[in-house]
Amino acid sequence: MIEAVLALAILAVIITAASLSFLNLAAKYRLEKAVGEVRTALVSARAKSILNGRRFRVRFGADFYRIETYDKNSGLWLPDASAGIEGAAVTANNAPVFTPEGGVTNMATIKIFNGWGAYKMTLAITGRIKIARLPS
């Protein structure tokens, strides 16, 4: 009987340690998914700008992004697409504007983070996206 109780106690400790490890992995994968979503939004805005011959920009909120296109007639930025970002928060120092030539004005540094860690994305004037994991 004592052996069975001891075996169950050891098993409970192992299961608890494994579940904590899986919870930590879930946060990691949510963060990586959010980084992928932001990168995809930037690449999409650049491609739309080149293909349509118009300026597009990407604006960020704490948990969403919005792709907007510039309407020359009204002089306003009109919404094109938007989506929520789950599992991470986003901050940006600027809303990058992609030109029909593929370049960027209003270059931006974007930080994506959650409890597991953080990534920094920077946009070069050429439209290149650099992604770096920030040290914990």
N, C-alpha and C positions, 0 to 999 in steps of 0.2 A: 504494500500500500504506500509506504514512504517512497519507494522507488518511482511509483507511478506519479505521485504528487510532485516529486522532484523533476521528473521528466517533463511534466506539464508546465512547471514553472520555467524551466529552461526554454521550452518551446515558445512560451508567451514572451519571453525576453527577445528571442530571435525574431518573432513576428513583429514586435513593436519596433525593433531596430530596422527591419526591412521596410515597414510601412513609412517610417520617417524618411528613409532614403528615397522611396518612391515619391513622396510628397515634394521633396527637394527637386527631384528630376522633373516633376510636372511644372514647377515654376520656371525651370531652365528652358523647357520646351515651349512654354507660353511666351517667354521672352524672345526666343529665336524665331518663333512664328510671327511675333509683332515686328521684329526687324525685317523679316521677309516681306511682310505686308507693306511696310513703309517704303522699302526699296522698290517693290513692284509699283507702287503709286508714283514714285519719282520717275521710273523708267517709262511708265505708261504716259505720264504727262509730257515727257520729252518726245516720245514717239508720236503722240497726237499733235504736238506742235509742229514737228517736221512734216508729217503727212498732210495736215490741214492748212499749213502756212499761216498759222495764227499763234499768238502768245498764249501759253497756258501756265498757270501757277498752282502750287500745292500749299494749302494752308493747314496748319495743325492745331488741334485742341488737345486737351489732356488725354482724351481717349478716342479721338477720331481724326480723320484727315478729309479734306475736301479738295477736289480738283476743279479749278475754275478756268474759264476761257474769257479772253478780253474781247468785248464787242466794240469795234471802232465807231459804230454809228451812235451808240448811247454813251460810250466812254465808261462803261461799267464792267465789272467782272461778274460773269454769269456762271452759276453752278453747272458743272458737267457730270461729276460723279462724286460720291462720298461713301465712306464706310467707317464703321467703328473698329477700334483696336482693343482686343480683349487680352487681359492678363498682363498688361504693362501700361505705363504712363509715358507720354511723349511731351518733350519741350523742344522748341525751336527758336533760334534767335532771329529768324527771318522767314518769309514765305518765298521760296525760290520761284523765279519766273523763267520759263523755258522759251527761247526764241525759235523761230522757224529754221534757223541755221543749226540748231542743236545745242547752242550754248546756253549759259545761265546768267541772268542778271539777278541781283539780290541773292548772292551766294548765301548758303545757310549751313549752320551746324545744328544737327538734330541729335538729341539725347533720348534714348529709349531705355527704360529701367523698370525693374520690379524688385521684389525682395531677394531674388537670386543674384542679381548683378545689373550691369549697365553696358550699353553699347553707344558709341558715338559715330554718327554718319556725317561726313563733310562732303560738300559739293564743290567741285572745281569749276572755274569759268567755262571750261570745255564741256561740262555736263557729266564728267566722271564722278562716280560715287565711291567714296572710300569708307569702309566700315572697320571700326576697331573696337575690341572689347576693352572696357575700362577696368583697371585693377580694382579689386574689392577692398 
